Amino acid sequence: TRQWQLASRPVGEPTHDNFELVTVDRPEPGPGEVLVKTLYQSVDPYMRGRMRDAESYAEPWDVGDPMKASVVGEVLESEAETFEPGDIVTGDLLWAEHAVADADELQRVDPDLGPISTAVGVLGMPGVTAYWGLRDICDPAPGDTVFVSAAAGAVGSVVGQLAQLSGARVVGTAGSDAKVEWLTEDLGFDAAINYKTEDDLYGAVAEACPNGIDAYFDNVGGEITDAVWMQLNEFSRVAVCGQIALYNETEVPMGPRKLTTLIETRATVEGFLVSDYQNRWGDALRRLSQFIQQGDLEYRENVVEGFENAPDAFLGLFEGENIGKQLVKVGER
Ligand code: NDP
């Protein structure tokens, strides 16, 4: 069976040279373990942090080791009472075609609830991130203007739609005209800005938000956030979810400067980690799946075919190749 290992640590933008595809013996499950065949593998921006040799909220991977990923897979062999062959499961496994996992660390996926791939997307970690980050920190009220960056991504597209369901006016940024069209034509965003072609980002944000910004869900950081900052209203809320614009920087600027804005506006800025929401995970998934079933929440997946293309799928996140959740299709049931 094949797995992707970390070949070297990237400096700046990651490249193919940082990954090595190796063939290893198929592992065998021990007592309490199951052998899982990967059907879908997730690639996520936070993985960039794990390629780095620095402590962060996610532990760094070692060079020469297989990399970890959220996976949706099929149980092939089980040495645990809780699972049997044919069960569909999700969990944090490996960038691998097969992996062994402790049964306690896997969750069952109910194929009747929807496509199984959603267990690592809208009905998985990104969906829960959007749900609680928005509810707990942005706390949108009817009539508020909510701004979301990387709005056409896995997290951002859910944030924008949930904010609309709360009665807010929703504006976002995305990196292509096709994404802007999806947001405004299909998802019903009130406005969306292509930050890659917009010469005057500050002006565009101001124009798209004539009543200012009451809540900002930040996936990106950098200049987009600087432009949003200028439009924050009194008592606005900023949820700092991700800073992907900075993940490949070799020298990140040392600190926020324009904090006078926070004095003037009495705005609240709060970072959060979805892993702190373990005990409210199921509540978010239930609500999200209701919204999908009612037709109130749309989602898209960008599926890269073939395990050998997993690094391309990952690198594509930094080029904005994905609309919605970026996935790798690894195997068939
Ligand atoms: P996305 O599906 O949003 O994919 C990443 C997107 O980011 C790309 O599609 C691209 O879209 C955009 N992007 C890439 N590079 C840049 C750049 N330099 N400047 C601006 N935009 C860029 O990923 P996720 O939805 O999985 O994650 C979104 C964010 O949320 C990430 O920052 C991630 O780290 C964070 N996150 C945080 C969690 C937490 O617990 N705090 C949990 C999950 C995710 P475009 O075409 O618009 O450029």
Residues whose N, C-alpha, C, O or C-beta is under 5 A from the ligand:
A	BS01	NDP	P45 Y46 P126 T129 A150 G153 A154 V155 G156 T173 A174 G175 S176 N219 V220 V240 C241 G242 Q243 I244 A245 F272 L273 V274 S275 L317 F318 E319 G320 E321 N322 G324
